[in-house]
């Protein structure tokens, strides 16, 4: 006679051969149906809790540092209507290692300008067409300002500013 776990498994999955009694392992006792249900319930609850609430192995959890919290708070004030995908990308860019030496406000502005320039304008196409970096930045400044205005940002890109 098979244990209840094996019967339940067989009801959901068509197995090519029958499961012999006691084949479900040490954790599931085949002695009594009461033990089967208790062990099955604990294993199922444990499996569901780890499967549902743990982070995927390929995507590590974002660190929750004081600098990152400060960046997120300033970004919500700077561009309150920014879409979530852009918000996360700007936050990640501002927390990047090469901007760690800068104050959070400056790192945030540089990451925001970079995100708008690369993701919401024709900057890459202009570079591919042979324009140099400064000329391409000059031509996309108005489009960048339009995106920033849509996001509720009061600060603007100056077309003549070399570091924007």
C-alpha positions as CSV (number, residue, x, y, z in Angstrom):
1,X,0.0,0.0,0.0
2,X,1.4,3.4,-0.9
3,X,1.4,6.3,1.6
4,X,-0.9,9.3,1.1
5,X,1.9,11.5,-0.3
6,X,2.6,9.1,-3.0
7,X,-1.1,8.7,-3.8
8,X,-1.5,12.5,-3.9
9,X,1.5,12.8,-6.2
10,X,0.2,10.1,-8.4
11,X,-3.1,11.9,-8.7
12,X,-1.4,15.0,-10.2
13,X,1.4,13.4,-12.2
14,X,1.1,10.4,-14.4
15,X,3.9,8.1,-13.4
16,X,5.3,5.5,-15.8
17,X,5.5,2.9,-12.9
18,X,3.8,2.5,-9.6
19,X,5.5,3.9,-6.5
20,X,6.4,1.1,-4.0
21,X,5.4,1.5,-0.3
22,X,7.9,3.5,1.7
23,X,9.6,5.0,-1.4
24,X,8.7,8.5,-0.4
25,X,11.7,8.8,1.9
26,X,12.3,9.1,5.7
27,X,10.4,12.3,6.1
28,X,7.1,10.7,5.1
29,X,6.1,7.9,7.3
30,X,4.1,5.0,5.7
31,X,3.0,3.6,9.1
32,X,-0.3,5.5,9.5
33,X,-2.4,7.9,7.5
34,X,-2.3,10.5,10.4
35,X,1.5,10.6,10.3
36,X,1.4,11.0,6.5
37,X,-0.9,14.0,6.6
38,X,1.1,15.7,9.4
39,X,4.4,15.2,7.6
40,X,3.0,16.1,4.3
41,X,1.5,19.3,5.6
42,X,4.7,20.4,7.3
43,X,6.8,19.7,4.2
44,X,4.3,21.5,1.9
45,X,4.1,24.6,4.1
46,X,7.9,24.7,4.4
47,X,8.3,24.3,0.7
48,X,5.7,27.0,-0.1
49,X,7.2,29.5,2.3
50,X,10.7,29.2,0.9
51,X,9.5,29.1,-2.7
52,X,7.2,32.0,-2.4
53,X,9.1,34.5,-0.3
54,X,12.8,33.9,-1.1
55,X,14.6,36.0,-3.6
56,X,15.5,34.4,-6.9
57,X,19.1,33.1,-6.9
58,X,20.1,35.1,-10.0
59,X,18.9,38.4,-8.7
60,X,20.4,39.4,-5.4
61,X,18.4,41.6,-3.0
62,X,19.2,45.3,-3.2
63,X,21.3,46.6,-0.3
64,X,19.5,48.9,2.1
65,X,22.2,51.4,3.0
66,X,21.8,54.9,4.4
67,X,23.2,56.3,1.1
68,X,20.7,54.3,-0.9
69,X,17.8,55.5,1.3
70,X,18.9,59.1,0.9
71,X,19.2,58.7,-2.9
72,X,15.6,57.2,-3.1
73,X,14.2,60.0,-0.9
74,X,15.9,62.8,-2.9
75,X,14.8,61.1,-6.2
76,X,11.1,61.1,-5.1
77,X,11.4,64.8,-4.4
78,X,13.3,65.6,-7.6
79,X,11.1,63.7,-10.0
80,X,7.8,62.7,-8.3
81,X,6.0,61.4,-11.4
82,X,8.9,59.2,-12.7
83,X,7.8,55.6,-13.8
84,X,9.0,52.8,-11.5
85,X,11.3,51.2,-14.1
86,X,13.1,54.4,-14.6
87,X,13.1,55.1,-10.8
88,X,14.8,51.8,-10.1
89,X,17.4,52.3,-12.9
90,X,18.3,55.8,-11.7
91,X,18.5,54.7,-8.2
92,X,20.8,51.8,-9.2
93,X,22.9,54.2,-11.3
94,X,23.3,56.7,-8.6
95,X,24.4,54.0,-6.1
96,X,27.0,52.7,-8.6
97,X,30.6,52.3,-7.4
98,X,32.1,55.0,-9.7
99,X,29.8,57.7,-8.2
100,X,30.5,56.7,-4.5
101,X,32.9,59.6,-4.0
102,X,30.2,62.2,-5.0
103,X,27.5,63.5,-2.6
104,X,24.2,61.7,-3.1
105,X,22.5,64.8,-4.7
106,X,25.2,65.2,-7.4
107,X,25.4,61.4,-8.1
108,X,21.6,61.4,-8.4
109,X,21.5,64.2,-10.9
110,X,24.2,62.6,-13.0
111,X,22.4,59.2,-13.0
112,X,19.0,60.9,-13.8
113,X,20.5,62.8,-16.7
114,X,22.2,59.7,-18.0
115,X,19.0,57.6,-17.8
116,X,16.9,60.3,-19.6
117,X,19.6,60.8,-22.3
118,X,20.2,57.1,-23.1
119,X,16.7,55.7,-22.6
120,X,14.4,58.5,-23.7
121,X,16.2,60.3,-26.5
122,X,17.9,59.7,-29.8
123,X,21.4,60.2,-28.3
124,X,22.6,56.7,-29.2
125,X,21.4,57.1,-32.8
126,X,23.2,60.5,-33.1
127,X,26.4,58.9,-31.8
128,X,26.0,56.1,-34.4
129,X,25.5,58.7,-37.1
130,X,29.0,60.1,-36.3
131,X,28.1,63.1,-34.1
132,X,30.6,63.7,-31.3
133,X,29.4,63.4,-27.7
134,X,29.0,67.2,-27.1
135,X,27.1,67.7,-30.3
136,X,24.8,64.8,-29.6
137,X,24.1,66.1,-26.1
138,X,23.3,69.5,-27.5
139,X,20.7,68.1,-29.9
140,X,18.9,66.0,-27.3
141,X,18.8,68.6,-24.5
142,X,15.3,69.8,-25.5
143,X,13.9,66.2,-25.5
144,X,15.5,65.6,-22.2
145,X,13.9,68.7,-20.7
146,X,10.5,67.5,-22.0
147,X,10.9,64.2,-20.3
148,X,12.0,65.8,-17.1
149,X,9.0,68.2,-17.2
150,X,6.7,65.2,-17.7
151,X,8.2,63.6,-14.6
152,X,7.6,66.7,-12.5
153,X,11.2,67.7,-12.2
154,X,11.9,71.4,-11.8
155,X,15.6,71.2,-12.7
156,X,16.5,71.4,-16.4
157,X,19.4,70.4,-18.6
158,X,21.4,73.3,-20.0
159,X,22.4,72.6,-23.6
160,X,25.6,74.6,-23.1
161,X,26.6,72.9,-19.8
162,X,29.4,70.5,-20.6
163,X,28.8,68.0,-17.7
164,X,25.0,67.4,-17.9
